[in-house]
Amino acid sequence: MGEGASLKLHEIIPEQHFTQPPPRYTEATLVKTLEEYGIGRPSTYASIMNTLVERKYARLDKKRFFPEDVGMVVNDLLTSHFARYVDYNFTAGLEEELDQVSRGEKQWKPLLKEFWEPFSTLLKQKEGEVSKSDLTTESTDEACPECGKPLVVKLGKRGKFIACSGFQEGCKYTRNIESEKNGESAEPVLSEEKCEKCGQPMLIKDGRYGKYLACSGYPACKNIQPLVKPRGTGVVCPECKEGELAEKKSRYGKMFYSCNRYPQCKFALWDLPVERKCPKCGFPLLVKKISKREGEYLKCPKEGCDFKEGGKERK
């Protein structure tokens, strides 16, 4: 084939390709990515996942994470004004330095001073530059039906909603965006469960920490329950010897294990209980612990007992 030579057309094949975005994170792929960047530890992965959902930064839909309005606003704020502190290398590097402190290889005071002084200065600087309303308020072309002032889209604890820009002047008009999009009512949803105290139907309500069950007989009956019931471990409570230790989450999303007879019995553990008697002190159970330095091992949770089994040997 040379320059100017005529070519014979054999066939035209029209094909169209669209660039596909990367797949959304699942809990497993997110943990794998955190491990690759050296962020977090095995004991913190569960609380990281819970924080994303509990604080409504993201939602889990069909086992995949989808960003929420609050998460996108927080992400924009941090990446725009605190880019150094949300960088992968900064987080992984600081965790490694903290590990060095735990091993006695580094002093903690100089490390914290090195972090805190520039961070504190930047924080004070941004307090004067960044306004909360700039991040959480969007203008619209719609006028308020009550006072005629422009309506704005605001971001609250439960997501975006429409409100009047004349709020400070006394106009209280608000409207729910999500209910309009989905054609849903803002009223609580009736569940199939019955109240264990009065027998009336339970309602599914949306609260500060997510959805929960509340008795429809309120205020006569004030019974409330978690929407997702705590999962039992099959281990008998060593304190009352009647209840069962069940998985629960703290208000900050960290997993712990407590007696299902609470508040009658207040026994609780931070680590997974294992139904096996301690061979040293005879305590009815052991707990499973996982650390980056020692791996997975069993230990006795009783104060004063140093029994430990498994894990990597310290050098």
Backbone hydrogen bonds, N-H to C=O, Kabsch-Sander energy under -0.5 kcal/mol:
donor,donor_aa,acceptor,acceptor_aa,energy
5,A,2,G,-1.6
9,L,7,L,-0.5
13,I,11,E,-0.5
15,E,13,I,-0.6
30,L,26,T,-2.2
31,V,27,E,-2.1
32,K,28,A,-2.1
33,T,29,T,-2.1
34,L,30,L,-2.5
35,E,31,V,-2.4
36,E,32,K,-2.0
37,Y,33,T,-1.9
38,G,34,L,-0.8
38,G,35,E,-0.5
39,I,34,L,-2.7
44,T,41,R,-2.0
45,Y,41,R,-1.1
48,I,44,T,-2.0
49,M,45,Y,-2.1
50,N,46,A,-2.3
51,T,47,S,-2.4
52,L,48,I,-1.9
53,V,49,M,-1.4
54,E,50,N,-3.6
55,R,51,T,-2.2
56,K,53,V,-1.3
57,Y,52,L,-1.8
58,A,52,L,-2.3
59,R,66,F,-2.5
61,D,59,R,-0.7
61,D,64,R,-2.9
64,R,61,D,-1.1
65,F,25,Y,-3.0
66,F,59,R,-2.3
68,E,57,Y,-2.4
71,G,56,K,-0.7
72,M,68,E,-2.1
73,V,69,D,-2.1
74,V,70,V,-2.6
75,N,71,G,-2.4
76,D,72,M,-2.4
77,L,73,V,-2.3
78,L,74,V,-2.6
79,T,75,N,-2.7
80,S,76,D,-1.8
81,H,77,L,-2.1
82,F,78,L,-2.4
85,Y,82,F,-0.8
86,V,82,F,-0.9
86,V,83,A,-0.6
87,D,84,R,-0.7
91,T,87,D,-2.0
92,A,88,Y,-2.5
93,G,89,N,-2.4
94,L,90,F,-2.6
95,E,91,T,-2.1
96,E,92,A,-1.9
97,E,93,G,-2.0
98,L,94,L,-2.2
99,D,95,E,-2.0
100,Q,96,E,-1.8
101,V,97,E,-1.7
102,S,98,L,-2.2
103,R,99,D,-1.5
104,G,101,V,-1.4
105,E,100,Q,-2.9
106,K,100,Q,-0.9
111,L,107,Q,-1.0
112,L,108,W,-2.6
113,K,109,K,-2.4
114,E,110,P,-2.3
115,F,111,L,-1.5
116,W,112,L,-3.4
117,E,113,K,-2.0
119,F,115,F,-1.4
120,S,116,W,-3.3
121,T,117,E,-1.8
122,L,118,P,-2.2
123,L,119,F,-2.4
124,K,120,S,-2.1
125,Q,121,T,-1.9
126,K,122,L,-2.4
127,E,123,L,-1.7
128,G,124,K,-0.9
128,G,125,Q,-0.6
129,E,125,Q,-0.8
130,V,126,K,-3.2
135,L,131,S,-1.0
135,L,132,K,-0.6
136,T,132,K,-1.9
137,T,133,S,-1.2
138,E,153,V,-2.5
140,T,151,L,-1.2
144,C,149,K,-3.1
148,G,144,C,-1.7
151,L,142,E,-3.0
152,V,163,A,-3.0
153,V,138,E,-3.3
154,K,152,V,-0.6
154,K,161,F,-3.1
155,L,136,T,-1.2
156,G,154,K,-0.6
156,G,159,G,-2.7
159,G,156,G,-1.4
161,F,154,K,-2.5
162,I,175,R,-3.0
163,A,152,V,-2.7
164,C,173,Y,-1.7
165,S,150,P,-2.2
167,F,164,C,-1.0
169,E,166,G,-0.7
170,G,167,F,-1.5
171,C,166,G,-1.9
175,R,162,I,-2.5
177,I,160,K,-0.7
178,E,160,K,-0.5
180,E,176,N,-0.8
181,K,177,I,-2.3
182,N,178,E,-2.4
183,G,179,S,-0.9
184,E,179,S,-1.5
189,V,204,I,-1.6
191,S,202,M,-2.8
195,C,200,Q,-3.1
199,G,195,C,-1.6
202,M,193,E,-2.4
203,L,214,A,-3.8
204,I,189,V,-3.9
205,K,203,L,-0.7
205,K,212,Y,-3.0
207,G,205,K,-0.6
207,G,210,G,-2.7
210,G,207,G,-1.4
212,Y,205,K,-2.5
213,L,225,Q,-3.0
214,A,203,L,-2.4
215,C,223,N,-2.1
216,S,201,P,-2.1
218,Y,215,C,-1.2
220,A,217,G,-1.3
221,C,217,G,-1.1
225,Q,213,L,-2.5
227,L,211,K,-0.8
229,K,227,L,-0.7
233,T,245,L,-2.2
237,C,243,G,-2.6
241,K,237,C,-1.5
245,L,235,V,-2.8
246,A,258,S,-2.8
247,E,231,R,-3.3
248,K,256,F,-2.7
250,S,254,K,-2.7
253,G,250,S,-2.1
256,F,248,K,-2.7
257,Y,269,L,-3.3
258,S,246,A,-1.9
259,C,267,F,-2.0
260,N,244,E,-1.9
262,Y,259,C,-1.3
264,Q,261,R,-1.8
265,C,261,R,-0.6
269,L,257,Y,-3.1
272,L,288,K,-0.7
274,V,286,L,-3.3
276,R,274,V,-2.0
278,C,283,F,-2.9
282,G,278,C,-1.7
286,L,274,V,-2.3
287,V,299,K,-2.6
288,K,272,L,-2.7
289,K,287,V,-0.5
289,K,297,Y,-2.9
291,S,295,G,-2.1
295,G,291,S,-2.2
297,Y,289,K,-2.4
298,L,309,E,-2.9
299,K,287,V,-2.0
300,C,307,F,-1.8
305,C,302,K,-1.9
309,E,298,L,-3.0
311,G,296,E,-0.9
312,K,294,E,-2.8
